[in-house]
C-alpha cells in the first residue's frame, strides 16, 4: 500500500528477517552499517530501511542469486521474508539458511494487486473475513514454520497494546544467580 498499489485483503502474513548460513553464531545487527546484505526485492529493502535497518545492500536479480551469495561468503546475510525464504532455502539449500535477526523488522501482509475489478472483488469476498489466526493455520498446513498458537502472548493484545510494545524498543533482561535455576547450584 505504501507504494501506491491497491491490494486485496491479505492472503498470507510473513515478516522480514535477515538470514545467515546455519552454524554462523554471529548475530548480525540491523544497526550495523558494515553488515553486507544480499537482497532480491526492492520493496523488502525499502521496508528494511524505513525501520532504520542499516548495512551495505547488494540488490541481485533473483532470490537464488542473493541466497547463494551468502552461502559463498560474498554477503553476511540475506534479506527476505520468512515464508518464501524458508520454502526456497529448504528446496535449494537443505535449510542451510536460518533466521539470524528479525527483531524490529516489519510484519508483511501479502495480497494481490487489485488491477482486475472482477478478480479483485472475488478475492475481496473470499479473504475479507479471514482472521490472522486462520491465515497462520493455513500457511502452517502448506509448510510454514509458525502456526497460530492461541497461547501466544501477542495474539491476545489489542492494537493499542501492540503499538505500545513496538514503541518500547528492546528490553534488557538480567539473570540473577539468586533466583532459579541458578539458586539451586552451589559453588562446589
Secondary structure, 3 states (H helix, E strand, C coil): CCCCCCECCCCEEEEEEEEEECCCCCCCCCCCCCCEEEECCHHHHHHHHHCCCCCEEEECCCHHHHHHHHHCCCCCEEEEEHHHHHHHHHHHHCCCEEEEECCCCCEEEECCECCCHHHHHHHHHHHCCCCHHHHHHHHHHCCCCCCCCCCCCHHHCCHHHHHHHHHHCCCCCCCCCCCCCHHHCCCC
